[in-house]
Amino acid sequence: MVRWAVTPAGSDTTPAGDTAPRDQGSLVALARATLDGNWEHDHTVPSRTLYPHQWSWDSAFVAIGWAHLRPDRAWTELTSLFDAQWRDGRVPHIVFNPAVADSAYFPGPRFWASATVEGAPATATSGLVQPPVHALAAWHAYRRAPSEYARAALGRLYPRLVAQQRYLTTRRDVGGAGLASIVHPWESGLDNSPAWDDPLAAVPAEAAVLRAYRRRDIVHAAAAHRPTDLDYARYVAIVTAYRAANYRDDDLIDRHPFLVECPLFNAALGAAESALAHIAEEIGADPGPHRQRAARITTALVDRLYDPTTGTFHPRDLRTGRLTPARTVLGLTPLILPDLPPRQVEAILVEAGSPRFGLAERMARPLPSHDRTAADFEPLRYWRGPSWMNINWLVRRGLLAHGQPRLAVGLGTSMVELAATAGCHEYFHPDTGAGLGSPAFSWTAALLLDTLTEDQGRAPC
Ligand code: 9WN
């Protein structure tokens, strides 16, 4: 029997090794307890302390975990998120729970003021989006636990997923080349990544702006792990600009201070079309247009974001027209595209296997979020070095999709051992494996379950 060492759910920043061993069953129980503890009537909060509302891409990953335990909750989770979809098709990055005080999270519902915007739902939401991993997650959850009930839920979700794609591929194609632009680092999901340093530095803001607000994140997490006050001032400035235009997307190129084509966001966009093709086939719709769109997005991603001189993918800053230089884990994520050309697959495997990321058939720790050899690698700070379960899970799916089962086993084993040793933390020290951030984090539990209970070498859905 596999034995793992885990800490009890709810403990904080426990160093690796300082724990009692547990078997696989106890690890499943830990994941279940984490998800159950974060379940909130029709959705799962990422964390009770730091993130007490519903987050968009968190819900997608969490649905995959629920598919193993309570498939009904997987579909409730996705349905409640899409109930807050805007009339233009955008799926908001936060859906606020009206029962939670405005002051519990910054920026809260009053700041976003979605109720004043035409086309926004009755429930308060943010006006931004996150990587569109929902079709991928819905298809994966369905394959994990197929049933008549699940097929009906998938059928109801399908037109909403299509509307989400339509929004991103039309209104957000600011560069006009077939990719979606993000309008805020929060839309990337990797908010504080070094990938955003250059475009963010060009956004005018002063840390003093934050005197008017109260950051809640540094009440619950160490300030040294989180973005700086100046970063937050810029985050606020970008939202303020978008909100002033009622979150409209026309003429963004002429007026918006942050516009970037992100490799992960667009890889998710393309992978969503491939997943929608599967879903369409399953529910009796036409998969053809989805396949064509998936191929177009993959081609555009390679043309626009692959740099043959570095051999990896980089975000493109539409304000300068240039690729941003940092070699972050974002560069590896196009591997989730099933039709990524062999040349780019090979380049990603080389980059992932280099000392920058350390992918191997036997690896001590999962992939870090940033190049380990870079001068600005920070093992403790949010998205600037620590390992995250969701990014590793995505790269692992890509390895399986591109016929690399042994590397997928190596990565999967390191992921399970990490969570087994430190618990279901939000993120992890990339060298010591110590748990960081929220100690009971939903997507860590969900993806731990998925990785743990899967036949590691099996081809992907
Ligand atoms: C802002 C909820 C979210 C994740 C993001 C992660 C973090 C929020 C924050 O938490 O972002 O959206 O307050 O820092 O970066 O990926 O979805 O878990």
Boltz pocket constraint, residues with backbone or C-beta under 6 A from the ligand:
constraints:
  - pocket:
      binder: B
      contacts: [[A, 46], [A, 50], [A, 51], [A, 55], [A, 56], [A, 57], [A, 58], [A, 93], [A, 106], [A, 186], [A, 189], [A, 190], [A, 191], [A, 192], [A, 217]]
      max_distance: 6.0
